Amino acid sequence: MTEAVDGIQIEEALQIIDSGLGDFIKRDLLTSSEVADLLLDLRSVLTFVPVEPAQPASSN
C-alpha cells in the first residue's frame, strides 16, 4: 500500500472490527463468507483514497 492510512480510516476499521466481533462472539460457528465479508469491508476502508477533482487547465 503506497498511501498512508489516516486516523479516520483507522477509526472506521476499528468500528467494523468491534461490530463484527460483537456479532461473532455470540456464535460457535462462522461461515467463510461472513469472515470474507468482514475482511473485505476492512480492506475497502483501509485502502480508500479520496479522488481530488481535476484542476481546470489554465488558458494562458
Secondary structure, DSSP 8 states (H G I E B T S, - for coil): --S---HHHHHHHHHHHHHHHHHHTT-S---HHHHHHHHHHHHHHHT-------------
